[in-house]
Each structure stands twice: as structure tokens, then as C-alpha cells.
Amino acid sequence: MCAPRHDCRSAAAGPRHDELGTFATLISRFAHLPPAYEQALRALGEGQMVDLVHELEDRCEVERLASMDVAEGLGYLWPRLQELTKILPP
């Protein structure tokens, strides 16, 4: 129960390991990945995510995604997100 006149905030656990969490992680990677950061991600088992980021950037799909609303972008990437969710480390 919250004390009077104080913000009540729900407890948050994260990061999410479902398709929505994978989507959020993926879009956060669309900036330039410095080589050391990319190497660290690969060492942590996120090589498939890094590869997808490069694939989307190389095919100019990032611009297409940026023009979509979130639900449309999520739907567009859903099959790839499902694949990543199965193989990324928890």
C-alpha cells in the first residue's frame, strides 16, 4: 500500500525475454555499434541479433521500420523476433 501523497510504482522486472523484449533490444541496436561493443555482444551470445541489425541496415529496412507505427513494425518483424527469442540467451 502506498503512503499518502507518494507515488505508487509497480515493481518492474526485466529485461523481457519474449518477442516484445527482443523487439525493444533490436531497435536499441540501430545506432552505430562500435567494434568493441559488437564484439562483446557476440561474446555474450547475441551474434544473431547483431547480424539481424546489420541485415536490416544493409537492406535499408531501418528507414522503412521508422516510418511504421510500433504495432506495424512489431508485426513486420514478428517472425524474426520469434526466431531470435528462441536462440538468444536468457
LUMTORLO-687442 format. One record per residue (C-alpha): x, y, z. Coordinates in Angstrom, 2 decimals, padded with zeros to 5 digits. Layout:
residues N
x=X&y=Y&z=Z $
...
END
This chain:
residues 90
x=000.00&y=000.00&z=000.00 $
x=001.27&y=003.47&z=-000.80 $
x=001.78&y=006.12&z=001.79 $
x=-000.40&y=009.18&z=001.33 $
x=000.91&y=011.72&z=-001.17 $
x=003.59&y=009.39&z=-002.53 $
x=003.88&y=007.89&z=-005.95 $
x=002.88&y=004.27&z=-006.22 $
x=005.03&y=002.45&z=-008.70 $
x=004.68&y=-001.11&z=-009.75 $
x=007.64&y=-003.38&z=-009.41 $
x=009.40&y=-003.97&z=-012.69 $
x=011.42&y=-006.97&z=-013.64 $
x=013.44&y=-007.03&z=-016.77 $
x=014.63&y=-007.29&z=-019.33 $
x=011.81&y=-009.12&z=-021.03 $
x=012.81&y=-012.29&z=-022.84 $
x=009.79&y=-012.53&z=-025.11 $
x=009.25&y=-011.12&z=-028.60 $
x=008.41&y=-007.66&z=-027.24 $
x=011.62&y=-007.52&z=-025.24 $
x=013.57&y=-008.76&z=-028.25 $
x=011.94&y=-006.04&z=-030.38 $
x=012.97&y=-003.37&z=-027.87 $
x=016.52&y=-004.69&z=-027.76 $
x=016.70&y=-004.88&z=-031.54 $
x=015.61&y=-001.30&z=-032.12 $
x=018.03&y=-000.08&z=-029.47 $
x=020.86&y=-001.57&z=-031.56 $
x=020.10&y=000.51&z=-034.68 $
x=022.73&y=003.09&z=-033.86 $
x=026.31&y=002.53&z=-034.93 $
x=027.72&y=-000.38&z=-032.94 $
x=031.37&y=000.31&z=-032.06 $
x=033.50&y=-002.77&z=-032.82 $
x=034.29&y=-003.47&z=-029.16 $
x=030.58&y=-003.26&z=-028.23 $
x=029.61&y=-005.54&z=-031.12 $
x=032.36&y=-007.99&z=-030.14 $
x=031.09&y=-008.01&z=-026.55 $
x=027.51&y=-008.66&z=-027.71 $
x=028.71&y=-011.57&z=-029.81 $
x=030.69&y=-012.96&z=-026.86 $
x=027.51&y=-012.79&z=-024.77 $
x=025.62&y=-014.89&z=-027.33 $
x=023.86&y=-012.06&z=-029.19 $
x=025.57&y=-012.59&z=-032.53 $
x=022.27&y=-013.41&z=-034.28 $
x=020.82&y=-010.11&z=-033.04 $
x=023.85&y=-008.18&z=-034.33 $
x=023.59&y=-009.99&z=-037.67 $
x=019.92&y=-009.03&z=-037.98 $
x=020.73&y=-005.40&z=-037.20 $
x=023.33&y=-005.36&z=-039.99 $
x=020.95&y=-007.13&z=-042.38 $
x=018.18&y=-004.61&z=-041.75 $
x=020.60&y=-001.70&z=-042.09 $
x=022.17&y=-003.08&z=-045.29 $
x=018.75&y=-003.56&z=-046.89 $
x=017.62&y=-000.05&z=-045.84 $
x=014.79&y=-001.61&z=-043.84 $
x=015.54&y=000.58&z=-040.82 $
x=014.12&y=003.59&z=-042.67 $
x=011.06&y=001.56&z=-043.61 $
x=010.60&y=000.48&z=-039.98 $
x=010.98&y=004.07&z=-038.80 $
x=008.05&y=005.09&z=-040.99 $
x=005.78&y=002.47&z=-039.38 $
x=003.91&y=002.76&z=-036.12 $
x=005.08&y=000.43&z=-033.37 $
x=002.38&y=-002.21&z=-033.90 $
x=003.08&y=-002.35&z=-037.62 $
x=006.85&y=-002.59&z=-037.07 $
x=006.36&y=-005.29&z=-034.48 $
x=004.16&y=-007.23&z=-036.89 $
x=006.62&y=-006.78&z=-039.73 $
x=009.48&y=-008.20&z=-037.63 $
x=007.43&y=-010.78&z=-035.70 $
x=008.72&y=-013.93&z=-037.49 $
x=012.33&y=-012.82&z=-036.99 $
x=011.65&y=-011.88&z=-033.38 $
x=010.21&y=-015.33&z=-032.71 $
x=013.36&y=-016.93&z=-034.12 $
x=015.64&y=-014.67&z=-032.03 $
x=013.62&y=-015.24&z=-028.87 $
x=014.24&y=-018.99&z=-029.18 $
x=018.02&y=-018.69&z=-029.54 $
x=019.08&y=-015.64&z=-027.52 $
x=020.45&y=-016.25&z=-024.04 $
x=018.01&y=-015.52&z=-021.19 $
END
